[in-house]
């Protein structure tokens, strides 16, 4: 079934959907995940939800993060590639001669494919392999499902597919193919950095003359631009690179309890004074982000302040202790309370508040494990409302959850999409922007499969009429009800 394109209600722009197919990865036997504005992972503990979430985070960090550009277009040497391929050099020289005459040309498929292969290997075989080993804190072969020889991934980027297998190393088995007509344009068009191009109305690309030289940098610019389009990288209105992935791990409140000690250890280790025990990479990334928060506030700052007032009746602030070490504190009225003395609700929500205030921008991906942890059901409803407002403002969310309250409230926002905006305000006390469209949500349940001795990822039905299916929880309700009824019958005897 072909993936649908998502259309932004505000500007009507079409966004190519991305999906990931997984096989024999950790506890996951198989499954396919489509990445929509809101992705929900449901299922029992140890079923692979965090494995899938961390995999998506790794893929974003390797291929959609700004450092991918640096790794592929700076660290790796284009000259090495072009200088070793005499045939390619000759072909590029001929192209240059044609373009200097002002003629229209198409990049030959063999040239394009060589460059695409070089980029793909750099991003996935090298970049993604390193991200996976770092994020899971293990060797690649340890991510292979027990009893299998390798895992496989298929990353679908609209019309472009990349197939990989992993064991001792990550190998690309299928490369994408990109074809774009290049038109010579003597006018220099600068869109940022050293990249010069202009998209034409017929889908072609116009390249500035300064990009034409014998080492093929004009083709590198073209392919980088094509990958930018296919991978949905975009510069946000605030000037920040979009589609950066941020990960809030489970147990974050516990990590924050030892925050100061870990930060002190990191500082000492960076100064080569002592050796410290290794933290799991995702926990180290989490602490590093909190330790290095920028001073600049994001556009979500005021929205977060509203959420803080509703949920914790206060504010999470950063104070500098010992002249250098930042300390997170809970400001309640006029009193600053150390985070370790605040409630579990406050310490659980503090990272979310800070990420949204200082790190997350429009177009970014925010992955949250169990956002409902330590929250009363009433507060889970409030949190759901603010998650919806984040989606409306352009943040993409991936959430693992065990909460039927959260799912039920999100379903209500689907129902609100059918309610007149003014009625949302006057009758239901929401804002006009408090709604979800059913096709903005992808929900998945992780079910154990006896045949494969692993967990399979199945899509959960999401409809405009019924919202998000609660079948996973209904089975538990039914079993609990049957047991309760049976025990009460015993009492009657």
URNORTA-V623705 format. One record per backbone hydrogen bond with DSSP energy under -0.5 kcal/mol. CO is the residue of the C=O (numbers start at 0). NH is the residue of the N-H. If there is no record, write none. Layout:
[[CO NH] [CO NH]]
//
This chain:
[[5 7] [5 14] [7 11] [12 7] [13 15] [14 5] [16 157] [17 34] [18 155] [19 32] [20 153] [21 30] [22 151] [23 25] [23 144] [24 27] [26 28] [26 454] [27 24] [28 23] [29 456] [30 21] [32 19] [33 35] [34 17] [36 396] [37 441] [38 398] [39 41] [39 443] [40 400] [41 445] [43 46] [47 51] [48 52] [49 53] [50 54] [51 55] [52 56] [53 57] [54 58] [55 59] [56 60] [57 61] [58 62] [58 63] [59 63] [59 64] [64 67] [64 68] [65 68] [65 69] [66 70] [67 71] [68 72] [69 73] [69 74] [70 75] [75 77] [76 80] [77 81] [78 82] [79 83] [80 84] [81 84] [83 85] [84 88] [85 89] [86 90] [87 91] [88 92] [89 93] [90 94] [91 95] [92 96] [93 97] [94 98] [95 99] [96 100] [97 100] [97 102] [98 101] [104 181] [107 110] [107 111] [108 112] [109 113] [110 114] [111 115] [112 116] [113 117] [114 118] [115 119] [116 120] [117 121] [118 122] [119 123] [119 124] [120 125] [121 126] [122 127] [123 128] [125 129] [126 130] [127 131] [128 132] [129 133] [130 134] [131 135] [132 136] [132 137] [133 280] [134 281] [138 141] [139 142] [140 143] [142 25] [144 147] [150 165] [151 22] [152 163] [153 20] [153 155] [154 156] [154 161] [155 18] [155 157] [156 158] [156 159] [159 156] [161 154] [162 172] [162 173] [163 152] [164 170] [165 150] [168 166] [168 170] [170 164] [170 172] [173 162] [179 106] [180 204] [181 104] [182 206] [184 208] [187 189] [188 190] [191 194] [194 190] [195 207] [197 205] [199 202] [203 199] [204 182] [204 206] [205 197] [206 184] [207 210] [208 211] [210 212] [210 217] [212 215] [215 218] [215 219] [216 220] [217 221] [218 222] [219 223] [220 224] [221 225] [222 226] [223 227] [224 228] [225 229] [226 230] [227 232] [228 231] [233 235] [233 241] [235 238] [239 235] [243 364] [245 366] [246 248] [247 368] [248 251] [250 254] [251 255] [252 256] [253 257] [254 257] [255 258] [257 261] [258 262] [259 263] [260 264] [261 265] [262 266] [263 267] [264 268] [265 269] [266 270] [267 272] [268 271] [279 282] [279 283] [280 284] [281 285] [282 286] [283 287] [284 288] [285 289] [286 290] [287 291] [289 292] [297 300] [299 303] [300 304] [301 305] [302 306] [303 307] [304 308] [305 309] [306 310] [307 311] [307 312] [307 313] [314 316] [314 330] [316 318] [316 328] [318 320] [318 326] [320 323] [320 324] [323 325] [324 320] [326 318] [327 338] [328 316] [328 330] [329 331] [329 336] [330 314] [330 332] [331 334] [334 331] [334 336] [336 329] [337 340] [338 341] [342 346] [343 347] [344 348] [345 349] [346 350] [348 352] [349 353] [350 354] [351 355] [352 356] [353 357] [354 358] [354 359] [356 297] [360 363] [362 242] [363 395] [364 245] [364 366] [365 367] [365 397] [366 247] [367 369] [367 399] [369 372] [371 374] [375 378] [375 379] [376 380] [377 381] [378 382] [379 383] [380 384] [381 385] [382 386] [383 387] [384 388] [385 389] [386 390] [387 391] [388 392] [389 394] [390 393] [393 362] [395 365] [396 38] [397 367] [398 40] [399 369] [400 42] [401 403] [402 406] [403 407] [404 408] [405 409] [406 410] [407 411] [408 412] [409 413] [410 414] [411 415] [412 416] [412 435] [413 416] [414 417] [415 418] [419 422] [419 423] [420 424] [421 425] [422 426] [422 427] [423 429] [424 428] [430 433] [432 434] [436 439] [437 440] [439 37] [441 39] [442 459] [443 41] [444 446] [444 457] [445 43] [446 455] [447 449] [448 452] [448 453] [453 448] [454 28] [454 29] [455 446] [455 457] [457 444] [459 442] [460 468] [462 466] [466 462] [469 472] [469 473] [470 474] [471 475] [472 476] [473 477] [474 478] [475 479] [476 480] [477 481] [478 482] [479 483] [480 484] [481 485] [482 486] [483 487] [484 488] [485 489] [486 490] [487 491] [488 492] [489 492]]
//
